[in-house]
Amino acid sequence: MSETVTTSETAGTGGHGATIELENLTKRYPGSSGPSVDNVSMEIRAGETVVFVGPSGCGKSTTLKMINRLIEPTGGRIRIGGEDVTDMDPVKLRRRIGYAIQSSGLFPHMTVAQNIALVPRMTGWPAGRVKARVEEMLDLVGLDPGEFHDRYPRQLSGGQQQRVGVARALAADPPVLLMDEPFGAVDPITRDHLQDELIRLQHELHRTIVFVTHDFDEAIKLGDRIAVLRERSHIAQFDTPEAILTNPADDFVSGFVGAGAALKRLNLTRVRNVEITDYPTVAVDDPLQEIFNKLRSSGTNEILLLDKLRRPYKWLRRGDLMRARGSLARAGTLVSDTVTRDATLRDALEAVLTDNAGRVAVTGRRGEYEGVVDMETLMNSVRELLEADRLEAAEARAELEAARTDRTHAEQEGDDRTGGKSGEVRA
Ligand SMILES: Nc1ncnc2c1ncn2[C@@H]1O[C@H](COP(=O)(O)OP(=O)(O)OP(=O)(O)O)[C@@H](O)[C@H]1O
């Protein structure tokens, strides 16, 4: 397949995304009075994540499923990597496009490994390569191959099933990944973690991802660009999250952005962008006296206890140790929430507030301790973000004002060129 790479970032970086072009794409379901998707045209760049967001029934899923032809368009063209795929064999097409859905879509009678191996096997990969790929994919989505390889989907949590679903969608190395509300059915904390994982994956893989959600916060967090869709998949605005938050195109988009745009901005900054501090830690196997000494010499009134896999386990304060009487079994406060470096400041803030102690532990891809972010760092970042927003909004207002004044002058002067001028001003 020939691939057209349109963005300089993806060219030559080993990224394998492909462009997706939709041209006047239309779907009219039999028996419906009008089209459900009406003449949609858009270009999605190679290696970017585009999120379709919009109210229920506006045609997000139908548009997405036309890209891999699970739904056949009634009009228009689809090009992937520059190649017109509108009429190609849909089964062949689907082997080149990963697809992840809400219920994970795993086959219940197949093991995790068999599920992941499915498409590479159908595509005719040699057995050895398929086997290696399964291990690689499990590792990629943060599941220990030794532990999960032979399990059946029913033996997994909802979040683990979604991870396997993503591993399966990516197994045959497709340039394009379509995701239809993949995290819609899991609890909010698991959803946050799955979103973080997807961001990390995308940093490594540079696929072209089209992601459907009706959760605007999720769209802000994941999208390089967001397409806000209204009825019949008409595009209300297609732009970066920053642009949509600071300059919504019309009332429909503003309504969708909703209240608290400033707080939503917190979704655009990652934990990796703020200062992560090192914190005194001890391990569960350390002798109590050593833990005590470390806490005393640390200058903090708290220390973080890590479990055998170096994952944050408990916060221990001085008083906890006094009461421990030789055993840490019941001492301290269990760590209730952690964030990764890909989490947003909003996630971190939520975790800090939930934990009620002014800090949250940052962990790596297997949950191992990496550092701590505290309330003060978060508050400073929030202040900076809000200040930047205020400046930007003031600039946009000033520009608008200047444009309006220009137009009024031109009109007052009865200038022949008024039409042309106001056209320029509006543009
Ligand atoms: N098989 C079908 N036959 C007839 N109409 C359909 C069919 N599938 C979807 N529709 C209609 O097409 C429109 C768009 O549906 P679609 O599922 O694409 O919307 P959506 O934006 O993904 O909605 P949601 O967020 O609720 O999943 C809706 O009005 C729906 O009723």
The ligand as a Tripos MOL2 file, in Angstrom:
@<TRIPOS>MOLECULE
LIG
   31    33     1     0     0
SMALL
NO_CHARGES

@<TRIPOS>ATOM
      1 N1        -28.7900    0.3930   11.1500 N.pl3     1 LIG1
      2 C1        -29.4400    1.5570   11.2010 C.ar      1 LIG1
      3 N2        -30.6010    1.7330   10.5450 N.ar      1 LIG1
      4 C2        -31.2680    2.9110   10.5620 C.ar      1 LIG1
      5 N3        -30.8120    4.0090   11.1980 N.ar      1 LIG1
      6 C3        -29.6500    3.9030   11.8600 C.ar      1 LIG1
      7 C4        -28.9090    2.6810   11.8900 C.ar      1 LIG1
      8 N4        -27.7830    2.8980   12.6380 N.ar      1 LIG1
      9 C5        -27.8450    4.1830   13.0510 C.ar      1 LIG1
     10 N5        -28.9530    4.7920   12.5890 N.ar      1 LIG1
     11 C6        -29.3380    6.1980   12.7930 C.3       1 LIG1
     12 O1        -28.3050    7.0320   12.3110 O.3       1 LIG1
     13 C7        -28.0990    8.1380   13.1630 C.3       1 LIG1
     14 C8        -26.6390    8.1940   13.5820 C.3       1 LIG1
     15 O2        -26.3470    7.0660   14.4050 O.3       1 LIG1
     16 P1        -24.9080    6.8280   15.0040 P.3       1 LIG1
     17 O3        -24.9490    5.5540   15.7750 O.co2     1 LIG1
     18 O4        -23.9190    6.9650   13.9420 O.co2     1 LIG1
     19 O5        -24.7880    8.0680   15.9940 O.3       1 LIG1
     20 P2        -23.7320    8.3730   17.1570 P.3       1 LIG1
     21 O6        -23.4150    9.8060   17.0540 O.co2     1 LIG1
     22 O7        -22.6200    7.4050   17.0950 O.co2     1 LIG1
     23 O8        -24.6360    8.1050   18.4400 O.3       1 LIG1
     24 P3        -24.2480    7.5960   19.9230 P.3       1 LIG1
     25 O9        -23.3460    8.6020   20.5250 O.co2     1 LIG1
     26 O10       -25.5870    7.5690   20.6040 O.co2     1 LIG1
     27 O11       -23.6310    6.2420   19.7590 O.co2     1 LIG1
     28 C9        -29.0780    7.9770   14.3160 C.3       1 LIG1
     29 O12       -30.1820    8.7880   14.0790 O.3       1 LIG1
     30 C10       -29.4520    6.5180   14.2710 C.3       1 LIG1
     31 O13       -30.7530    6.3390   14.7290 O.3       1 LIG1
@<TRIPOS>BOND
     1     1     2 1
     2     2     3 ar
     3     2     7 ar
     4     3     4 ar
     5     4     5 ar
     6     5     6 ar
     7     6     7 ar
     8     6    10 ar
     9     7     8 ar
    10     8     9 ar
    11     9    10 ar
    12    10    11 1
    13    11    12 1
    14    11    30 1
    15    12    13 1
    16    13    14 1
    17    13    28 1
    18    14    15 1
    19    15    16 1
    20    16    17 2
    21    16    18 1
    22    16    19 1
    23    19    20 1
    24    20    21 2
    25    20    22 1
    26    20    23 1
    27    23    24 1
    28    24    25 2
    29    24    26 1
    30    24    27 1
    31    28    29 1
    32    28    30 1
    33    30    31 1
@<TRIPOS>SUBSTRUCTURE
     1 LIG1         1 GROUP 0 **** ****
